[in-house]
Amino acid sequence: MKKIVCQYLISIPLALTVSGTSFAEEQKEVQDMSDPLAVYTQLGAGYTDKGINFKAGQSYDSGKPATMAMNVLEVKGVWGDTLGTRDDLVDDVDFIRFRNFIVNSENGQGSQVDVNYNLNSKSGSASYSLIQATPKMGLFQFFPLAGIGIAVANNVNEHPLWADEDSPSGFSIPGAFAMVGTYGKMNITDKIWLNYNPVWLTSIGGSQAYEDNAYGEDQSSIYTHEAAISYQITPVMNVRYFANWTTHLSFDDGDHRIEINYQL
């Protein structure tokens, strides 16, 4: 059976560090980069076992009182064949991701539009999710989320798992999914923190082939896991180690990366 490699990217937006200030006033302040809801203009780069990742984020004025917003663009897997440690990699970009975040700095409510596309499998997804910051409990804070999305594929009738004799060629939407999860943060010191972000995804509609195989052969749902340890080098720069795995992909076989982020 052909091995299918899937990427599940669930990430959190924005920052709840200032309340009752204007957007322009807030942008003069350095944002807390350990806050999983932090909004700030940024540049980032990471080394992974699949190549190099690049990230650029731009905060902007949403035009609404007490709200902050940001767009983030990421490209993943650059120079994978040259620098990566996995087989069957190429030097071209493997993955493109665009996210738009909006957060209310007074009540801790946020929303995210997340668009992903895998250039190798010619498939991706677009989703919309809501998130709510909860009060801190000692060293811990949680950010529960829920959302819905659609799967997108080019020539889905050629997809090894979602193929359907009646599927058209070109871009199509083979199905829809829902997600529920939480992001968790634990402060070790003022410079070191841990994150653990479990999310459950399940197909909720579409072709029978998609509903039955949305996350692997005979797998209509999946639990994804992301763990990270981070160190704040300076107030505007940190280094982070991430590990991503799922119920169908072991920790060792999951995605691992080291990432440096700089706040502009």
Secondary structure by P-SEA (a helix, b strand, c coil): cbbbbbbbbbbcccccccccccaaaaaacccccccccccccccccccccccbbbbbbbbbcccccccccbbbbbbcccccccccccccccccccbbbbbbbbbccccccbbbbbbbbcccccccccccbbbbbccccccbbbbbbccccccccccccccccccccccccccccccccccccbbbbbbcccccbbbbbbbbbbbccccccccccccccccccbbbbbbbcccccccccbbbbbbbbcccccccccccbbbbbbcc
